[in-house]
Amino acid sequence: MAERILLIEDDPRLAEMVSEYLGEAGFRVSIAATGRAGLERLAREPFDALVLDLMLPDMDGLDVCRELRAKHETPVLMLTARGDAADRIVGLELGADDYLPKPFQPRELLARLRAILRRGKSGGRPAPLRFGSLEIDRDSRSVRVDGQERSLTGYQFALLVALAENAGRVLSRETLMDLVKGEPLEAFDRSIDVHVSRIRAAIEHDPRKPRRIVTVRGAGYVFAKAHD
């Protein structure tokens, strides 16, 4: 069955172009021209992913993302024409899985959308990863510390798994993005650091003094095999 995508975009020409391109790639695309209309569609119907423009006529796309995350775990790909990195960082902190600056190539949109959809699927039943009090269940996509479940977005979970599966190995930010996305990438910005900060807040006993995900200056991050 074709995966369902909800596109929240008020530019009718862009919405038509994206819808047609994704449709040719095998997706079923629905379009909402306002943030409120998009949230109402999400309340009524299930979608596999959301493509969300940040600049909407009735409400800020960041507010749409905030309301969405309060009720749904649907993967979110943000579209933004804003040049300010702060908007992208806030979007990621609110739970967006990825972002794509405008103008963009439809091929890149398709690649990023497929990547976040892949991250949302679990293949097989891999055994949980356990590191002292930390348990990462790749099958149920859950994370527990001392038996208490911790909340992460789909992107953050995939990033944590990439780090944990390579425990003891220093991974550059570019390598992490490759491991998580599985697609060729544009030049790196600071989004990985934002996600790592959120992961630390969820799994570290003291996020200000992380002992599980350690920064290696000038090189990247390393996941400590054991410290409990």
PyMOL commands that place a pseudoatom at each C-alpha (Angstrom):
pseudoatom trace, name=CA, resn=MET, resi=1, chain=A, elem=C, hetatm=0, pos=[0.000, 0.000, 0.000]
pseudoatom trace, name=CA, resn=ALA, resi=2, chain=A, elem=C, hetatm=0, pos=[1.316, 3.453, -0.913]
pseudoatom trace, name=CA, resn=GLU, resi=3, chain=A, elem=C, hetatm=0, pos=[2.543, 5.542, 1.990]
pseudoatom trace, name=CA, resn=ARG, resi=4, chain=A, elem=C, hetatm=0, pos=[0.421, 8.597, 2.780]
pseudoatom trace, name=CA, resn=ILE, resi=5, chain=A, elem=C, hetatm=0, pos=[2.018, 12.035, 2.970]
pseudoatom trace, name=CA, resn=LEU, resi=6, chain=A, elem=C, hetatm=0, pos=[0.359, 15.221, 4.211]
pseudoatom trace, name=CA, resn=LEU, resi=7, chain=A, elem=C, hetatm=0, pos=[1.823, 18.370, 2.653]
pseudoatom trace, name=CA, resn=ILE, resi=8, chain=A, elem=C, hetatm=0, pos=[1.036, 21.597, 4.530]
pseudoatom trace, name=CA, resn=GLU, resi=9, chain=A, elem=C, hetatm=0, pos=[1.956, 24.318, 2.042]
pseudoatom trace, name=CA, resn=ASP, resi=10, chain=A, elem=C, hetatm=0, pos=[0.110, 27.516, 1.106]
pseudoatom trace, name=CA, resn=ASP, resi=11, chain=A, elem=C, hetatm=0, pos=[1.874, 28.092, -2.239]
pseudoatom trace, name=CA, resn=PRO, resi=12, chain=A, elem=C, hetatm=0, pos=[-0.447, 26.305, -4.700]
pseudoatom trace, name=CA, resn=ARG, resi=13, chain=A, elem=C, hetatm=0, pos=[2.157, 26.016, -7.466]
pseudoatom trace, name=CA, resn=LEU, resi=14, chain=A, elem=C, hetatm=0, pos=[4.773, 24.528, -5.149]
pseudoatom trace, name=CA, resn=ALA, resi=15, chain=A, elem=C, hetatm=0, pos=[2.202, 22.236, -3.535]
pseudoatom trace, name=CA, resn=GLU, resi=16, chain=A, elem=C, hetatm=0, pos=[1.105, 20.960, -6.946]
pseudoatom trace, name=CA, resn=MET, resi=17, chain=A, elem=C, hetatm=0, pos=[4.694, 20.389, -8.072]
pseudoatom trace, name=CA, resn=VAL, resi=18, chain=A, elem=C, hetatm=0, pos=[5.638, 18.506, -4.895]
pseudoatom trace, name=CA, resn=SER, resi=19, chain=A, elem=C, hetatm=0, pos=[2.425, 16.484, -4.925]
pseudoatom trace, name=CA, resn=GLU, resi=20, chain=A, elem=C, hetatm=0, pos=[2.943, 15.455, -8.535]
pseudoatom trace, name=CA, resn=TYR, resi=21, chain=A, elem=C, hetatm=0, pos=[6.593, 14.538, -7.996]
pseudoatom trace, name=CA, resn=LEU, resi=22, chain=A, elem=C, hetatm=0, pos=[5.910, 12.479, -4.874]
pseudoatom trace, name=CA, resn=GLY, resi=23, chain=A, elem=C, hetatm=0, pos=[2.917, 10.884, -6.551]
pseudoatom trace, name=CA, resn=GLU, resi=24, chain=A, elem=C, hetatm=0, pos=[5.126, 9.708, -9.415]
pseudoatom trace, name=CA, resn=ALA, resi=25, chain=A, elem=C, hetatm=0, pos=[7.458, 8.225, -6.771]
pseudoatom trace, name=CA, resn=GLY, resi=26, chain=A, elem=C, hetatm=0, pos=[4.599, 6.101, -5.422]
pseudoatom trace, name=CA, resn=PHE, resi=27, chain=A, elem=C, hetatm=0, pos=[3.261, 8.204, -2.531]
pseudoatom trace, name=CA, resn=ARG, resi=28, chain=A, elem=C, hetatm=0, pos=[-0.329, 9.236, -1.880]
pseudoatom trace, name=CA, resn=VAL, resi=29, chain=A, elem=C, hetatm=0, pos=[-0.215, 12.971, -1.193]
pseudoatom trace, name=CA, resn=SER, resi=30, chain=A, elem=C, hetatm=0, pos=[-2.867, 15.133, 0.479]
pseudoatom trace, name=CA, resn=ILE, resi=31, chain=A, elem=C, hetatm=0, pos=[-2.518, 18.920, 0.601]
pseudoatom trace, name=CA, resn=ALA, resi=32, chain=A, elem=C, hetatm=0, pos=[-3.562, 21.400, 3.291]
pseudoatom trace, name=CA, resn=ALA, resi=33, chain=A, elem=C, hetatm=0, pos=[-3.124, 25.125, 2.597]
pseudoatom trace, name=CA, resn=THR, resi=34, chain=A, elem=C, hetatm=0, pos=[-3.129, 26.254, 6.247]
pseudoatom trace, name=CA, resn=GLY, resi=35, chain=A, elem=C, hetatm=0, pos=[-1.716, 24.999, 9.509]
pseudoatom trace, name=CA, resn=ARG, resi=36, chain=A, elem=C, hetatm=0, pos=[-5.142, 24.579, 11.095]
pseudoatom trace, name=CA, resn=ALA, resi=37, chain=A, elem=C, hetatm=0, pos=[-6.457, 22.620, 8.118]
pseudoatom trace, name=CA, resn=GLY, resi=38, chain=A, elem=C, hetatm=0, pos=[-3.417, 20.360, 8.322]
pseudoatom trace, name=CA, resn=LEU, resi=39, chain=A, elem=C, hetatm=0, pos=[-3.905, 19.675, 12.018]
pseudoatom trace, name=CA, resn=GLU, resi=40, chain=A, elem=C, hetatm=0, pos=[-7.576, 18.888, 11.404]
pseudoatom trace, name=CA, resn=ARG, resi=41, chain=A, elem=C, hetatm=0, pos=[-6.628, 16.393, 8.668]
pseudoatom trace, name=CA, resn=LEU, resi=42, chain=A, elem=C, hetatm=0, pos=[-4.122, 14.763, 11.025]
pseudoatom trace, name=CA, resn=ALA, resi=43, chain=A, elem=C, hetatm=0, pos=[-6.816, 14.430, 13.688]
pseudoatom trace, name=CA, resn=ARG, resi=44, chain=A, elem=C, hetatm=0, pos=[-9.117, 12.629, 11.241]
pseudoatom trace, name=CA, resn=GLU, resi=45, chain=A, elem=C, hetatm=0, pos=[-6.771, 10.529, 9.132]
pseudoatom trace, name=CA, resn=PRO, resi=46, chain=A, elem=C, hetatm=0, pos=[-3.528, 8.582, 9.577]
pseudoatom trace, name=CA, resn=PHE, resi=47, chain=A, elem=C, hetatm=0, pos=[-0.473, 9.728, 7.633]
pseudoatom trace, name=CA, resn=ASP, resi=48, chain=A, elem=C, hetatm=0, pos=[2.973, 8.169, 7.359]
pseudoatom trace, name=CA, resn=ALA, resi=49, chain=A, elem=C, hetatm=0, pos=[4.804, 11.521, 7.239]
pseudoatom trace, name=CA, resn=LEU, resi=50, chain=A, elem=C, hetatm=0, pos=[4.221, 15.255, 7.197]
pseudoatom trace, name=CA, resn=VAL, resi=51, chain=A, elem=C, hetatm=0, pos=[5.948, 17.807, 4.956]
pseudoatom trace, name=CA, resn=LEU, resi=52, chain=A, elem=C, hetatm=0, pos=[5.479, 21.138, 6.728]
pseudoatom trace, name=CA, resn=ASP, resi=53, chain=A, elem=C, hetatm=0, pos=[6.159, 24.668, 5.457]
pseudoatom trace, name=CA, resn=LEU, resi=54, chain=A, elem=C, hetatm=0, pos=[7.178, 26.995, 8.299]
pseudoatom trace, name=CA, resn=MET, resi=55, chain=A, elem=C, hetatm=0, pos=[5.635, 30.126, 6.734]
pseudoatom trace, name=CA, resn=LEU, resi=56, chain=A, elem=C, hetatm=0, pos=[1.873, 29.640, 6.676]
pseudoatom trace, name=CA, resn=PRO, resi=57, chain=A, elem=C, hetatm=0, pos=[-0.915, 32.255, 6.411]
pseudoatom trace, name=CA, resn=ASP, resi=58, chain=A, elem=C, hetatm=0, pos=[-2.776, 31.408, 9.620]
pseudoatom trace, name=CA, resn=MET, resi=59, chain=A, elem=C, hetatm=0, pos=[-0.148, 30.164, 12.075]
pseudoatom trace, name=CA, resn=ASP, resi=60, chain=A, elem=C, hetatm=0, pos=[3.573, 29.644, 12.350]
pseudoatom trace, name=CA, resn=GLY, resi=61, chain=A, elem=C, hetatm=0, pos=[4.776, 26.234, 11.201]
pseudoatom trace, name=CA, resn=LEU, resi=62, chain=A, elem=C, hetatm=0, pos=[6.659, 25.891, 14.481]
pseudoatom trace, name=CA, resn=ASP, resi=63, chain=A, elem=C, hetatm=0, pos=[3.320, 26.116, 16.320]
pseudoatom trace, name=CA, resn=VAL, resi=64, chain=A, elem=C, hetatm=0, pos=[1.925, 23.443, 14.010]
pseudoatom trace, name=CA, resn=CYS, resi=65, chain=A, elem=C, hetatm=0, pos=[4.867, 21.210, 14.881]
pseudoatom trace, name=CA, resn=ARG, resi=66, chain=A, elem=C, hetatm=0, pos=[4.360, 21.876, 18.601]
pseudoatom trace, name=CA, resn=GLU, resi=67, chain=A, elem=C, hetatm=0, pos=[0.666, 20.946, 18.471]
pseudoatom trace, name=CA, resn=LEU, resi=68, chain=A, elem=C, hetatm=0, pos=[1.395, 17.892, 16.343]
pseudoatom trace, name=CA, resn=ARG, resi=69, chain=A, elem=C, hetatm=0, pos=[4.021, 16.545, 18.738]
pseudoatom trace, name=CA, resn=ALA, resi=70, chain=A, elem=C, hetatm=0, pos=[1.606, 16.840, 21.669]
pseudoatom trace, name=CA, resn=LYS, resi=71, chain=A, elem=C, hetatm=0, pos=[-0.568, 14.109, 20.106]
pseudoatom trace, name=CA, resn=HIS, resi=72, chain=A, elem=C, hetatm=0, pos=[1.283, 12.333, 17.291]
pseudoatom trace, name=CA, resn=GLU, resi=73, chain=A, elem=C, hetatm=0, pos=[4.651, 10.785, 16.473]
pseudoatom trace, name=CA, resn=THR, resi=74, chain=A, elem=C, hetatm=0, pos=[4.254, 11.277, 12.722]
pseudoatom trace, name=CA, resn=PRO, resi=75, chain=A, elem=C, hetatm=0, pos=[7.664, 12.009, 11.124]
pseudoatom trace, name=CA, resn=VAL, resi=76, chain=A, elem=C, hetatm=0, pos=[8.016, 15.672, 10.139]
pseudoatom trace, name=CA, resn=LEU, resi=77, chain=A, elem=C, hetatm=0, pos=[10.109, 17.185, 7.347]
pseudoatom trace, name=CA, resn=MET, resi=78, chain=A, elem=C, hetatm=0, pos=[10.150, 20.982, 7.620]
pseudoatom trace, name=CA, resn=LEU, resi=79, chain=A, elem=C, hetatm=0, pos=[10.426, 23.303, 4.608]
pseudoatom trace, name=CA, resn=THR, resi=80, chain=A, elem=C, hetatm=0, pos=[11.834, 26.738, 5.357]
pseudoatom trace, name=CA, resn=ALA, resi=81, chain=A, elem=C, hetatm=0, pos=[12.711, 29.807, 3.326]
pseudoatom trace, name=CA, resn=ARG, resi=82, chain=A, elem=C, hetatm=0, pos=[14.032, 31.509, 6.435]
pseudoatom trace, name=CA, resn=GLY, resi=83, chain=A, elem=C, hetatm=0, pos=[17.761, 32.075, 6.591]
pseudoatom trace, name=CA, resn=ASP, resi=84, chain=A, elem=C, hetatm=0, pos=[17.950, 32.130, 10.380]
pseudoatom trace, name=CA, resn=ALA, resi=85, chain=A, elem=C, hetatm=0, pos=[19.406, 28.893, 11.758]
pseudoatom trace, name=CA, resn=ALA, resi=86, chain=A, elem=C, hetatm=0, pos=[17.568, 29.561, 15.032]
pseudoatom trace, name=CA, resn=ASP, resi=87, chain=A, elem=C, hetatm=0, pos=[14.242, 28.670, 13.391]
pseudoatom trace, name=CA, resn=ARG, resi=88, chain=A, elem=C, hetatm=0, pos=[15.633, 25.347, 12.218]
pseudoatom trace, name=CA, resn=ILE, resi=89, chain=A, elem=C, hetatm=0, pos=[17.077, 24.605, 15.645]
pseudoatom trace, name=CA, resn=VAL, resi=90, chain=A, elem=C, hetatm=0, pos=[13.781, 25.413, 17.354]
pseudoatom trace, name=CA, resn=GLY, resi=91, chain=A, elem=C, hetatm=0, pos=[11.970, 23.166, 14.875]
pseudoatom trace, name=CA, resn=LEU, resi=92, chain=A, elem=C, hetatm=0, pos=[14.299, 20.275, 15.643]
pseudoatom trace, name=CA, resn=GLU, resi=93, chain=A, elem=C, hetatm=0, pos=[13.902, 20.851, 19.364]
pseudoatom trace, name=CA, resn=LEU, resi=94, chain=A, elem=C, hetatm=0, pos=[10.121, 20.761, 18.950]
pseudoatom trace, name=CA, resn=GLY, resi=95, chain=A, elem=C, hetatm=0, pos=[10.380, 17.327, 17.371]
pseudoatom trace, name=CA, resn=ALA, resi=96, chain=A, elem=C, hetatm=0, pos=[10.853, 17.786, 13.634]
pseudoatom trace, name=CA, resn=ASP, resi=97, chain=A, elem=C, hetatm=0, pos=[12.914, 14.961, 12.143]
pseudoatom trace, name=CA, resn=ASP, resi=98, chain=A, elem=C, hetatm=0, pos=[14.639, 16.936, 9.393]
pseudoatom trace, name=CA, resn=TYR, resi=99, chain=A, elem=C, hetatm=0, pos=[14.467, 20.215, 7.504]
pseudoatom trace, name=CA, resn=LEU, resi=100, chain=A, elem=C, hetatm=0, pos=[15.013, 21.325, 3.925]
pseudoatom trace, name=CA, resn=PRO, resi=101, chain=A, elem=C, hetatm=0, pos=[15.771, 24.954, 2.981]
pseudoatom trace, name=CA, resn=LYS, resi=102, chain=A, elem=C, hetatm=0, pos=[13.918, 26.577, 0.089]
pseudoatom trace, name=CA, resn=PRO, resi=103, chain=A, elem=C, hetatm=0, pos=[14.510, 26.597, -2.813]
pseudoatom trace, name=CA, resn=PHE, resi=104, chain=A, elem=C, hetatm=0, pos=[15.139, 22.855, -3.035]
pseudoatom trace, name=CA, resn=GLN, resi=105, chain=A, elem=C, hetatm=0, pos=[15.435, 20.161, -5.658]
pseudoatom trace, name=CA, resn=PRO, resi=106, chain=A, elem=C, hetatm=0, pos=[12.481, 17.718, -5.685]
pseudoatom trace, name=CA, resn=ARG, resi=107, chain=A, elem=C, hetatm=0, pos=[14.988, 14.859, -5.783]
pseudoatom trace, name=CA, resn=GLU, resi=108, chain=A, elem=C, hetatm=0, pos=[16.481, 15.963, -2.465]
pseudoatom trace, name=CA, resn=LEU, resi=109, chain=A, elem=C, hetatm=0, pos=[13.030, 16.312, -0.924]
pseudoatom trace, name=CA, resn=LEU, resi=110, chain=A, elem=C, hetatm=0, pos=[12.253, 12.749, -2.002]
pseudoatom trace, name=CA, resn=ALA, resi=111, chain=A, elem=C, hetatm=0, pos=[15.558, 11.446, -0.606]
pseudoatom trace, name=CA, resn=ARG, resi=112, chain=A, elem=C, hetatm=0, pos=[15.049, 13.129, 2.769]
pseudoatom trace, name=CA, resn=LEU, resi=113, chain=A, elem=C, hetatm=0, pos=[11.429, 12.002, 2.972]
pseudoatom trace, name=CA, resn=ARG, resi=114, chain=A, elem=C, hetatm=0, pos=[12.371, 8.402, 2.227]
pseudoatom trace, name=CA, resn=ALA, resi=115, chain=A, elem=C, hetatm=0, pos=[15.111, 8.625, 4.859]
pseudoatom trace, name=CA, resn=ILE, resi=116, chain=A, elem=C, hetatm=0, pos=[12.791, 9.700, 7.678]
pseudoatom trace, name=CA, resn=LEU, resi=117, chain=A, elem=C, hetatm=0, pos=[10.254, 7.058, 6.632]
pseudoatom trace, name=CA, resn=ARG, resi=118, chain=A, elem=C, hetatm=0, pos=[12.978, 4.395, 6.725]
pseudoatom trace, name=CA, resn=ARG, resi=119, chain=A, elem=C, hetatm=0, pos=[13.952, 5.471, 10.204]
pseudoatom trace, name=CA, resn=GLY, resi=120, chain=A, elem=C, hetatm=0, pos=[10.351, 4.973, 11.293]
pseudoatom trace, name=CA, resn=LYS, resi=121, chain=A, elem=C, hetatm=0, pos=[10.299, 1.338, 10.251]
pseudoatom trace, name=CA, resn=SER, resi=122, chain=A, elem=C, hetatm=0, pos=[11.738, -1.521, 12.267]
pseudoatom trace, name=CA, resn=GLY, resi=123, chain=A, elem=C, hetatm=0, pos=[13.115, -4.491, 10.419]
pseudoatom trace, name=CA, resn=GLY, resi=124, chain=A, elem=C, hetatm=0, pos=[13.111, -7.873, 12.167]
pseudoatom trace, name=CA, resn=ARG, resi=125, chain=A, elem=C, hetatm=0, pos=[13.402, -8.208, 15.935]
pseudoatom trace, name=CA, resn=PRO, resi=126, chain=A, elem=C, hetatm=0, pos=[16.899, -7.143, 16.979]
pseudoatom trace, name=CA, resn=ALA, resi=127, chain=A, elem=C, hetatm=0, pos=[17.862, -7.732, 20.584]
pseudoatom trace, name=CA, resn=PRO, resi=128, chain=A, elem=C, hetatm=0, pos=[17.787, -4.650, 22.834]
pseudoatom trace, name=CA, resn=LEU, resi=129, chain=A, elem=C, hetatm=0, pos=[21.069, -2.837, 23.333]
pseudoatom trace, name=CA, resn=ARG, resi=130, chain=A, elem=C, hetatm=0, pos=[21.959, -2.665, 27.035]
pseudoatom trace, name=CA, resn=PHE, resi=131, chain=A, elem=C, hetatm=0, pos=[24.576, -0.486, 28.658]
pseudoatom trace, name=CA, resn=GLY, resi=132, chain=A, elem=C, hetatm=0, pos=[24.241, -0.588, 32.426]
pseudoatom trace, name=CA, resn=SER, resi=133, chain=A, elem=C, hetatm=0, pos=[21.003, 1.203, 33.327]
pseudoatom trace, name=CA, resn=LEU, resi=134, chain=A, elem=C, hetatm=0, pos=[20.364, 2.198, 29.700]
pseudoatom trace, name=CA, resn=GLU, resi=135, chain=A, elem=C, hetatm=0, pos=[18.276, -0.055, 27.441]
pseudoatom trace, name=CA, resn=ILE, resi=136, chain=A, elem=C, hetatm=0, pos=[17.623, 0.705, 23.762]
pseudoatom trace, name=CA, resn=ASP, resi=137, chain=A, elem=C, hetatm=0, pos=[14.951, -1.502, 22.189]
pseudoatom trace, name=CA, resn=ARG, resi=138, chain=A, elem=C, hetatm=0, pos=[15.247, -1.193, 18.413]
pseudoatom trace, name=CA, resn=ASP, resi=139, chain=A, elem=C, hetatm=0, pos=[12.150, -3.326, 17.835]
pseudoatom trace, name=CA, resn=SER, resi=140, chain=A, elem=C, hetatm=0, pos=[9.728, -1.259, 19.934]
pseudoatom trace, name=CA, resn=ARG, resi=141, chain=A, elem=C, hetatm=0, pos=[11.760, 1.904, 19.329]
pseudoatom trace, name=CA, resn=SER, resi=142, chain=A, elem=C, hetatm=0, pos=[11.875, 2.665, 23.030]
pseudoatom trace, name=CA, resn=VAL, resi=143, chain=A, elem=C, hetatm=0, pos=[14.576, 3.884, 25.397]
pseudoatom trace, name=CA, resn=ARG, resi=144, chain=A, elem=C, hetatm=0, pos=[14.658, 3.210, 29.141]
pseudoatom trace, name=CA, resn=VAL, resi=145, chain=A, elem=C, hetatm=0, pos=[16.938, 4.439, 31.900]
pseudoatom trace, name=CA, resn=ASP, resi=146, chain=A, elem=C, hetatm=0, pos=[16.640, 2.629, 35.237]
pseudoatom trace, name=CA, resn=GLY, resi=147, chain=A, elem=C, hetatm=0, pos=[13.474, 1.029, 33.855]
pseudoatom trace, name=CA, resn=GLN, resi=148, chain=A, elem=C, hetatm=0, pos=[11.836, 4.396, 33.106]
pseudoatom trace, name=CA, resn=GLU, resi=149, chain=A, elem=C, hetatm=0, pos=[10.920, 5.111, 29.493]
pseudoatom trace, name=CA, resn=ARG, resi=150, chain=A, elem=C, hetatm=0, pos=[12.416, 8.248, 27.970]
pseudoatom trace, name=CA, resn=SER, resi=151, chain=A, elem=C, hetatm=0, pos=[10.958, 10.194, 25.060]
pseudoatom trace, name=CA, resn=LEU, resi=152, chain=A, elem=C, hetatm=0, pos=[12.929, 10.825, 21.847]
pseudoatom trace, name=CA, resn=THR, resi=153, chain=A, elem=C, hetatm=0, pos=[11.890, 11.842, 18.349]
pseudoatom trace, name=CA, resn=GLY, resi=154, chain=A, elem=C, hetatm=0, pos=[12.352, 9.359, 15.514]
pseudoatom trace, name=CA, resn=TYR, resi=155, chain=A, elem=C, hetatm=0, pos=[15.505, 11.123, 14.347]
pseudoatom trace, name=CA, resn=GLN, resi=156, chain=A, elem=C, hetatm=0, pos=[16.979, 11.236, 17.857]
pseudoatom trace, name=CA, resn=PHE, resi=157, chain=A, elem=C, hetatm=0, pos=[16.253, 7.548, 18.392]
pseudoatom trace, name=CA, resn=ALA, resi=158, chain=A, elem=C, hetatm=0, pos=[17.989, 6.659, 15.119]
pseudoatom trace, name=CA, resn=LEU, resi=159, chain=A, elem=C, hetatm=0, pos=[20.947, 8.833, 16.098]
pseudoatom trace, name=CA, resn=LEU, resi=160, chain=A, elem=C, hetatm=0, pos=[21.207, 7.178, 19.499]
pseudoatom trace, name=CA, resn=VAL, resi=161, chain=A, elem=C, hetatm=0, pos=[21.111, 3.727, 17.880]
pseudoatom trace, name=CA, resn=ALA, resi=162, chain=A, elem=C, hetatm=0, pos=[23.867, 4.732, 15.440]
pseudoatom trace, name=CA, resn=LEU, resi=163, chain=A, elem=C, hetatm=0, pos=[26.048, 5.861, 18.342]
pseudoatom trace, name=CA, resn=ALA, resi=164, chain=A, elem=C, hetatm=0, pos=[25.277, 2.819, 20.502]
pseudoatom trace, name=CA, resn=GLU, resi=165, chain=A, elem=C, hetatm=0, pos=[25.864, 0.320, 17.700]
pseudoatom trace, name=CA, resn=ASN, resi=166, chain=A, elem=C, hetatm=0, pos=[29.306, 1.870, 17.284]
pseudoatom trace, name=CA, resn=ALA, resi=167, chain=A, elem=C, hetatm=0, pos=[30.084, 2.131, 21.008]
pseudoatom trace, name=CA, resn=GLY, resi=168, chain=A, elem=C, hetatm=0, pos=[33.711, 2.987, 21.677]
pseudoatom trace, name=CA, resn=ARG, resi=169, chain=A, elem=C, hetatm=0, pos=[34.246, 4.418, 18.186]
pseudoatom trace, name=CA, resn=VAL, resi=170, chain=A, elem=C, hetatm=0, pos=[34.603, 8.153, 17.569]
pseudoatom trace, name=CA, resn=LEU, resi=171, chain=A, elem=C, hetatm=0, pos=[32.059, 9.219, 14.933]
pseudoatom trace, name=CA, resn=SER, resi=172, chain=A, elem=C, hetatm=0, pos=[32.239, 12.538, 13.126]
pseudoatom trace, name=CA, resn=ARG, resi=173, chain=A, elem=C, hetatm=0, pos=[29.068, 14.542, 12.649]
pseudoatom trace, name=CA, resn=GLU, resi=174, chain=A, elem=C, hetatm=0, pos=[29.179, 13.808, 8.931]
pseudoatom trace, name=CA, resn=THR, resi=175, chain=A, elem=C, hetatm=0, pos=[29.494, 10.069, 9.602]
pseudoatom trace, name=CA, resn=LEU, resi=176, chain=A, elem=C, hetatm=0, pos=[26.545, 10.195, 11.980]
pseudoatom trace, name=CA, resn=MET, resi=177, chain=A, elem=C, hetatm=0, pos=[24.396, 11.949, 9.400]
pseudoatom trace, name=CA, resn=ASP, resi=178, chain=A, elem=C, hetatm=0, pos=[25.359, 9.312, 6.823]
pseudoatom trace, name=CA, resn=LEU, resi=179, chain=A, elem=C, hetatm=0, pos=[24.536, 6.477, 9.238]
pseudoatom trace, name=CA, resn=VAL, resi=180, chain=A, elem=C, hetatm=0, pos=[21.170, 7.931, 10.132]
pseudoatom trace, name=CA, resn=LYS, resi=181, chain=A, elem=C, hetatm=0, pos=[20.039, 9.178, 6.746]
pseudoatom trace, name=CA, resn=GLY, resi=182, chain=A, elem=C, hetatm=0, pos=[21.685, 6.782, 4.365]
pseudoatom trace, name=CA, resn=GLU, resi=183, chain=A, elem=C, hetatm=0, pos=[21.641, 9.494, 1.704]
pseudoatom trace, name=CA, resn=PRO, resi=184, chain=A, elem=C, hetatm=0, pos=[24.258, 11.890, 0.238]
pseudoatom trace, name=CA, resn=LEU, resi=185, chain=A, elem=C, hetatm=0, pos=[24.141, 15.089, 2.265]
pseudoatom trace, name=CA, resn=GLU, resi=186, chain=A, elem=C, hetatm=0, pos=[24.741, 18.774, 1.864]
pseudoatom trace, name=CA, resn=ALA, resi=187, chain=A, elem=C, hetatm=0, pos=[27.296, 20.642, 3.976]
pseudoatom trace, name=CA, resn=PHE, resi=188, chain=A, elem=C, hetatm=0, pos=[26.811, 20.007, 7.671]
pseudoatom trace, name=CA, resn=ASP, resi=189, chain=A, elem=C, hetatm=0, pos=[25.272, 22.577, 9.997]
pseudoatom trace, name=CA, resn=ARG, resi=190, chain=A, elem=C, hetatm=0, pos=[24.836, 22.326, 13.787]
pseudoatom trace, name=CA, resn=SER, resi=191, chain=A, elem=C, hetatm=0, pos=[21.640, 20.234, 13.815]
pseudoatom trace, name=CA, resn=ILE, resi=192, chain=A, elem=C, hetatm=0, pos=[23.433, 17.086, 15.021]
pseudoatom trace, name=CA, resn=ASP, resi=193, chain=A, elem=C, hetatm=0, pos=[24.615, 18.985, 18.102]
pseudoatom trace, name=CA, resn=VAL, resi=194, chain=A, elem=C, hetatm=0, pos=[21.029, 20.005, 18.875]
pseudoatom trace, name=CA, resn=HIS, resi=195, chain=A, elem=C, hetatm=0, pos=[19.843, 16.403, 18.674]
pseudoatom trace, name=CA, resn=VAL, resi=196, chain=A, elem=C, hetatm=0, pos=[22.737, 15.114, 20.804]
pseudoatom trace, name=CA, resn=SER, resi=197, chain=A, elem=C, hetatm=0, pos=[21.871, 17.711, 23.435]
pseudoatom trace, name=CA, resn=ARG, resi=198, chain=A, elem=C, hetatm=0, pos=[18.278, 16.462, 23.514]
pseudoatom trace, name=CA, resn=ILE, resi=199, chain=A, elem=C, hetatm=0, pos=[19.402, 12.837, 23.729]
pseudoatom trace, name=CA, resn=ARG, resi=200, chain=A, elem=C, hetatm=0, pos=[21.707, 13.668, 26.614]
pseudoatom trace, name=CA, resn=ALA, resi=201, chain=A, elem=C, hetatm=0, pos=[18.844, 15.376, 28.430]
pseudoatom trace, name=CA, resn=ALA, resi=202, chain=A, elem=C, hetatm=0, pos=[16.878, 12.133, 28.096]
pseudoatom trace, name=CA, resn=ILE, resi=203, chain=A, elem=C, hetatm=0, pos=[19.493, 9.499, 28.992]
pseudoatom trace, name=CA, resn=GLU, resi=204, chain=A, elem=C, hetatm=0, pos=[22.279, 11.113, 31.000]
pseudoatom trace, name=CA, resn=HIS, resi=205, chain=A, elem=C, hetatm=0, pos=[22.060, 11.290, 34.803]
pseudoatom trace, name=CA, resn=ASP, resi=206, chain=A, elem=C, hetatm=0, pos=[23.675, 14.745, 34.553]
pseudoatom trace, name=CA, resn=PRO, resi=207, chain=A, elem=C, hetatm=0, pos=[23.369, 16.149, 30.998]
pseudoatom trace, name=CA, resn=ARG, resi=208, chain=A, elem=C, hetatm=0, pos=[25.762, 18.981, 31.905]
pseudoatom trace, name=CA, resn=LYS, resi=209, chain=A, elem=C, hetatm=0, pos=[28.458, 16.385, 32.576]
pseudoatom trace, name=CA, resn=PRO, resi=210, chain=A, elem=C, hetatm=0, pos=[27.695, 13.643, 30.019]
pseudoatom trace, name=CA, resn=ARG, resi=211, chain=A, elem=C, hetatm=0, pos=[29.330, 10.297, 30.579]
pseudoatom trace, name=CA, resn=ARG, resi=212, chain=A, elem=C, hetatm=0, pos=[27.447, 8.225, 28.013]
pseudoatom trace, name=CA, resn=ILE, resi=213, chain=A, elem=C, hetatm=0, pos=[27.745, 10.372, 24.851]
pseudoatom trace, name=CA, resn=VAL, resi=214, chain=A, elem=C, hetatm=0, pos=[31.088, 12.123, 25.047]
pseudoatom trace, name=CA, resn=THR, resi=215, chain=A, elem=C, hetatm=0, pos=[32.257, 14.982, 22.820]
pseudoatom trace, name=CA, resn=VAL, resi=216, chain=A, elem=C, hetatm=0, pos=[35.676, 14.480, 21.265]
pseudoatom trace, name=CA, resn=ARG, resi=217, chain=A, elem=C, hetatm=0, pos=[36.914, 17.967, 20.439]
pseudoatom trace, name=CA, resn=GLY, resi=218, chain=A, elem=C, hetatm=0, pos=[37.472, 18.462, 16.734]
pseudoatom trace, name=CA, resn=ALA, resi=219, chain=A, elem=C, hetatm=0, pos=[36.429, 14.896, 15.920]
pseudoatom trace, name=CA, resn=GLY, resi=220, chain=A, elem=C, hetatm=0, pos=[32.813, 14.237, 16.860]
pseudoatom trace, name=CA, resn=TYR, resi=221, chain=A, elem=C, hetatm=0, pos=[31.165, 12.013, 19.460]
pseudoatom trace, name=CA, resn=VAL, resi=222, chain=A, elem=C, hetatm=0, pos=[31.849, 8.660, 21.077]
pseudoatom trace, name=CA, resn=PHE, resi=223, chain=A, elem=C, hetatm=0, pos=[29.351, 6.459, 22.899]
pseudoatom trace, name=CA, resn=ALA, resi=224, chain=A, elem=C, hetatm=0, pos=[30.911, 5.078, 26.083]
pseudoatom trace, name=CA, resn=LYS, resi=225, chain=A, elem=C, hetatm=0, pos=[30.508, 1.296, 26.354]
pseudoatom trace, name=CA, resn=ALA, resi=226, chain=A, elem=C, hetatm=0, pos=[30.003, 1.369, 30.114]
pseudoatom trace, name=CA, resn=HIS, resi=227, chain=A, elem=C, hetatm=0, pos=[30.060, 3.833, 32.943]
pseudoatom trace, name=CA, resn=ASP, resi=228, chain=A, elem=C, hetatm=0, pos=[27.313, 2.784, 35.402]
for i in range(1, 228): cmd.bond("trace and resi %d" % i, "trace and resi %d" % (i + 1))
show_as sticks, trace
zoom trace
